[in-house]
């Protein structure tokens, strides 16, 4: 196997925050001790509920938030050790597509200005060649070149998301973090955008980190899936293995909770809500809601155990069945 | 089949726009029987929420219902006075929305707010507080005595939605209209809310009109699903049948777009089927069938709006897909 495109080792991100407007100050453990490798050309889906740290992990992998501990390497280079100047060519190789195409496009810039801006910033081409490049990009994402003169408010939600994709592609990235890119779109438009993302990946060899809470999308799109709970990756597996044989009790609960067509409705309802990241429980983060939790789970954080080929699970239930912990 | 609790027919609601009045709802047909959960599904702007607001007589300024009939427990709501409507809302029919903060006042404790609803509908002052705590317990709020003394900002999204449901249900209404009420919640919390609706139906004989864009969610909860497109109900059928054998080309297309249903025979990522174009703006609805510009089966007959026959599986289409016989052993959602 070739070297991974992105490698995170023991990655932690913490923020200072208050619990509510007048609450006590505290430290949010947004991402805790994450080890992750993303291979070239794959789609890794990152799933989890609100506040589980999905978005923060995505931003940390792009070098956009200060790390509390650990490291992120992109094509072998450790981001935190690079100067701003040395980072610049790497930034071109990593781009983001956001959930809300309304919020991520400047209302006063035309589509052409928005897409062309990144080219200008990175000094790509001449002003005249940039206009051509923008027109090609717009056509590539399924928009007409005339759209370059439009303002975001003149576009539909699906068209705006296509503009967001064109902007990300402008600088010819290798790695794209797509943060809930189809969540705010209606079903019929969502399918169009998913098809576009798959086409682009095949054509340009893109690597995706696809952040979503929609398991129907994950099953369709992902090669591998990482499940986050309260800042930690609790399970990591090839997509088929995860859906067929989820190993972590949280993954199992999540798969049962998300309504999916073609499956009978299950009635297993997980009690309670995720605890606050300001006051995570001791031991396993899921222990406060886990039906299988033992005394040990409330005290010790479980390491990752191998549960099958490329399948890791951070749960003591899997310690006895497997001889050695995963590296 | 019992007499419907809510019966909507030929509902036309107009919106005043800069381009003149637009019929955003044009002949909506809908029925909810006692204890029935009916799903109303469709894409943004199809008129789902406006249908609910028309039923409740809570239309925003600029919108008005100009034709049709809305009967609730035999009463004609469109011709009822404001006072009659006000007494019905809350007492016999109630509503919960996507964002529970629209129903909650940030300046009062949640216990006070539930108690106020009880008093407004004739509950005694002395007992209303105890009833409020009991109601919060029934909707599954953990530690209800303590929570009743807290303000909305001290609760999580899931807890707030439980409080909003407690307020909606505290006068034991017969009908709950729930508009995207789990959309903002996490999956495991959404599952809890759906379980709560099931148990409220079982214990309190509650009927629910469940408005959502989430077909998968409706497939597991609703007895019957009505599909809206551009201000009309284009298909309505028992849930298992609608998902197994949709007859309106729009319903079929909507189901085909859902990733998990797409065939994965040739490896993953066979392109998802998509609909051409997008939902037209209300002032650009075509005459006749409003789906015909995007429909693969459209013909010149579609220039005239189809009139659906009143049948258990209703479809408003000149060229519906064939009805398919049921396969043996279909799971029927409860």
Boltz contact constraints between the chains, C-beta under 6 A:
constraints:
  - contact:
      token1: [A, 49]
      token2: [B, 186]
      max_distance: 6.0
  - contact:
      token1: [A, 50]
      token2: [B, 186]
      max_distance: 6.0
  - contact:
      token1: [A, 156]
      token2: [B, 278]
      max_distance: 6.0
  - contact:
      token1: [A, 186]
      token2: [B, 43]
      max_distance: 6.0
  - contact:
      token1: [A, 186]
      token2: [B, 44]
      max_distance: 6.0
  - contact:
      token1: [A, 187]
      token2: [B, 254]
      max_distance: 6.0
  - contact:
      token1: [A, 187]
      token2: [B, 257]
      max_distance: 6.0
  - contact:
      token1: [A, 188]
      token2: [B, 257]
      max_distance: 6.0
  - contact:
      token1: [A, 188]
      token2: [B, 275]
      max_distance: 6.0
  - contact:
      token1: [A, 191]
      token2: [B, 257]
      max_distance: 6.0
  - contact:
      token1: [A, 191]
      token2: [B, 272]
      max_distance: 6.0
  - contact:
      token1: [A, 191]
      token2: [B, 274]
      max_distance: 6.0
  - contact:
      token1: [A, 192]
      token2: [B, 274]
      max_distance: 6.0
  - contact:
      token1: [A, 194]
      token2: [B, 272]
      max_distance: 6.0
  - contact:
      token1: [A, 195]
      token2: [B, 271]
      max_distance: 6.0
  - contact:
      token1: [A, 195]
      token2: [B, 272]
      max_distance: 6.0
  - contact:
      token1: [A, 198]
      token2: [B, 269]
      max_distance: 6.0
  - contact:
      token1: [A, 216]
      token2: [B, 259]
      max_distance: 6.0
  - contact:
      token1: [A, 216]
      token2: [B, 260]
      max_distance: 6.0
  - contact:
      token1: [A, 217]
      token2: [B, 259]
      max_distance: 6.0
  - contact:
      token1: [A, 219]
      token2: [B, 260]
      max_distance: 6.0
  - contact:
      token1: [A, 220]
      token2: [B, 259]
      max_distance: 6.0
  - contact:
      token1: [A, 254]
      token2: [B, 187]
      max_distance: 6.0
  - contact:
      token1: [A, 257]
      token2: [B, 187]
      max_distance: 6.0
  - contact:
      token1: [A, 257]
      token2: [B, 188]
      max_distance: 6.0
  - contact:
      token1: [A, 257]
      token2: [B, 191]
      max_distance: 6.0
  - contact:
      token1: [A, 258]
      token2: [B, 187]
      max_distance: 6.0
  - contact:
      token1: [A, 259]
      token2: [B, 216]
      max_distance: 6.0
  - contact:
      token1: [A, 259]
      token2: [B, 217]
      max_distance: 6.0
  - contact:
      token1: [A, 259]
      token2: [B, 220]
      max_distance: 6.0
  - contact:
      token1: [A, 260]
      token2: [B, 216]
      max_distance: 6.0
  - contact:
      token1: [A, 260]
      token2: [B, 260]
      max_distance: 6.0
  - contact:
      token1: [A, 261]
      token2: [B, 216]
      max_distance: 6.0
  - contact:
      token1: [A, 261]
      token2: [B, 219]
      max_distance: 6.0
  - contact:
      token1: [A, 261]
      token2: [B, 258]
      max_distance: 6.0
  - contact:
      token1: [A, 261]
      token2: [B, 261]
      max_distance: 6.0
  - contact:
      token1: [A, 264]
      token2: [B, 331]
      max_distance: 6.0
  - contact:
      token1: [A, 265]
      token2: [B, 220]
      max_distance: 6.0
  - contact:
      token1: [A, 265]
      token2: [B, 333]
      max_distance: 6.0
  - contact:
      token1: [A, 269]
      token2: [B, 191]
      max_distance: 6.0
  - contact:
      token1: [A, 269]
      token2: [B, 192]
      max_distance: 6.0
  - contact:
      token1: [A, 269]
      token2: [B, 195]
      max_distance: 6.0
  - contact:
      token1: [A, 270]
      token2: [B, 188]
      max_distance: 6.0
  - contact:
      token1: [A, 273]
      token2: [B, 156]
      max_distance: 6.0
  - contact:
      token1: [A, 273]
      token2: [B, 158]
      max_distance: 6.0
  - contact:
      token1: [A, 273]
      token2: [B, 189]
      max_distance: 6.0
